[in-house]
């Protein structure tokens, strides 16, 4: 999320700084007046995943930058209070934090409406 919000690679900057290749006289990171948001889909109940939306549809949604599926159809999801029960994670950006959160939640709501766990 920091990479999206700042336009810089934090990992890359840490490596370059450790190697002595990064010199700066001012702050490297400032708000680009963009926002980033991460959200995950956890089903309302445990069971076998019978249906999930197509990843290509999710990737085409407004300002969705990354989508990770941790489960596929016909796999069992259980222990819904664990981060191991995250079925799908999405990362979104937007013109500010609120817009980014809206974009991510819109995608998660689409996933919820187009998924089936029995």
ABEGO torsion letter per residue (X at the ends): XAAAAAGBBAAAAAAAAAAGABBBABBABBBAGBBBBBBBBBBABBEBBABBBBAAAAAABBGBABBBBABBBGBBBBGAABAAABABBBBBBBABAAAAAAAAAAAAAAAAAABBBX
